[in-house]
Amino acid sequence: MARPPFQSAPTRGGPRVNDEIRVPQVRVIDADGEMIGIMSTRDALQRAFAAGLDLLEISPTAEPPVAKILDYGKFKYEQQKKRNEARKKQKVIEIKEVKVRPGTGEHDFNTKLNAVQKFLEGGDKVKVSLRFKGREMAHQDLGLKMLERIRESVDALAKAEQMPRMENRQMIMILAPR
């Protein structure tokens, strides 16, 4: 007994299935991936239902359109699995911030430098900000030297996406992993 066609609302933006295929002829591929040839859409649908499967339009822009006989539910499940797998492999690049001061001591400087290196190795961008307070604004050259020292220390890991520049009372530099 032939299985009734897959019942669904008309797909929006997705491939057309079974009765949604409105072209007179299609190039048909069977469930095993073998090319059957060009036939009328009605004959292709009958062949799919006889096998207990669905007819899915794979390439609607081809002449004639290419349709494949397959289990549509299984096809949708596999597509969803592929999308989820691709989403898992995506790396969201975050911007981590490290704050320093012109008078930061040597040990604290090294600790902050280690944090910058760890963030860069993790694939994140790093925003190094150096805040000036009070009369420190008169010694911006010290701040610039400190940021240049950080940049040179992580030169093997990162490139400066934004060179040091002043914004109000702080100097900012952004480093991106190589």
DAWO-V241144 format. One record per residue. RES is the residue in three letters. SS is DSSP state (h for helix, s for strand, l for the rest). PSI is psi in whole degrees, -180 to 180 (* if undefined). Layout:
RES,SS,PSI
RES,SS,PSI
This chain:
MET,l,134
ALA,l,139
ARG,l,140
PRO,l,153
PRO,l,153
PHE,l,124
GLN,l,122
SER,l,161
ALA,l,153
PRO,l,130
THR,l,139
ARG,l,109
GLY,l,-14
GLY,l,-178
PRO,l,151
ARG,l,144
VAL,s,141
ASN,h,-114
ASP,h,-10
GLU,h,-18
ILE,l,115
ARG,l,13
VAL,l,153
PRO,l,-35
GLN,s,149
VAL,s,154
ARG,s,122
VAL,s,138
ILE,s,130
ASP,l,-179
ALA,l,-23
ASP,l,-1
GLY,l,7
GLU,l,138
MET,s,121
ILE,s,-45
GLY,s,-170
ILE,s,132
MET,s,170
SER,s,153
THR,h,-38
ARG,h,-45
ASP,h,-39
ALA,h,-41
LEU,h,-44
GLN,h,-41
ARG,h,-41
ALA,h,-46
PHE,h,-32
ALA,h,-33
ALA,l,-4
GLY,l,26
LEU,l,-174
ASP,s,162
LEU,s,120
LEU,s,130
GLU,s,109
ILE,s,-48
SER,s,90
PRO,l,-19
THR,l,-12
ALA,l,164
GLU,l,107
PRO,l,164
PRO,l,148
VAL,s,131
ALA,s,147
LYS,s,141
ILE,s,119
LEU,s,174
ASP,l,111
TYR,h,-38
GLY,h,-43
LYS,h,-40
PHE,h,-47
LYS,h,-40
TYR,h,-46
GLU,h,-41
GLN,h,-43
GLN,h,-41
LYS,h,-41
LYS,h,-42
ARG,h,-42
ASN,h,-40
GLU,h,-41
ALA,h,-38
ARG,h,-37
LYS,h,-36
LYS,h,-11
GLN,l,140
LYS,l,119
VAL,l,119
ILE,l,121
GLU,l,160
ILE,s,114
LYS,s,148
GLU,s,136
VAL,s,126
LYS,s,133
VAL,s,167
ARG,s,158
PRO,l,-30
GLY,l,18
THR,l,130
GLY,l,168
GLU,h,-46
HIS,h,-45
ASP,h,-38
PHE,h,-45
ASN,h,-38
THR,h,-45
LYS,h,-38
LEU,h,-41
ASN,h,-39
ALA,h,-42
VAL,h,-46
GLN,h,-41
LYS,h,-43
PHE,h,-43
LEU,h,-40
GLU,h,-29
GLY,l,-2
GLY,l,10
ASP,l,154
LYS,s,155
VAL,s,129
LYS,s,115
VAL,s,118
SER,s,138
LEU,s,113
ARG,s,134
PHE,l,138
LYS,l,143
GLY,h,-124
ARG,h,-4
GLU,h,-21
MET,h,-25
ALA,h,-15
HIS,h,52
GLN,h,-24
ASP,h,-33
LEU,h,-41
GLY,h,-42
LEU,h,-42
LYS,h,-39
MET,h,-44
LEU,h,-38
GLU,h,-37
ARG,h,-41
ILE,h,-47
ARG,h,-43
GLU,h,-34
SER,h,-32
VAL,l,22
ASP,l,-34
ALA,l,-29
LEU,l,-30
ALA,s,161
LYS,s,149
ALA,s,113
GLU,s,-33
GLN,s,120
MET,s,161
PRO,s,131
ARG,s,155
MET,s,138
GLU,s,108
ASN,l,-117
ARG,l,19
GLN,s,153
MET,s,133
ILE,s,141
MET,s,138
ILE,s,129
LEU,s,136
ALA,s,143
PRO,s,148
ARG,l,*
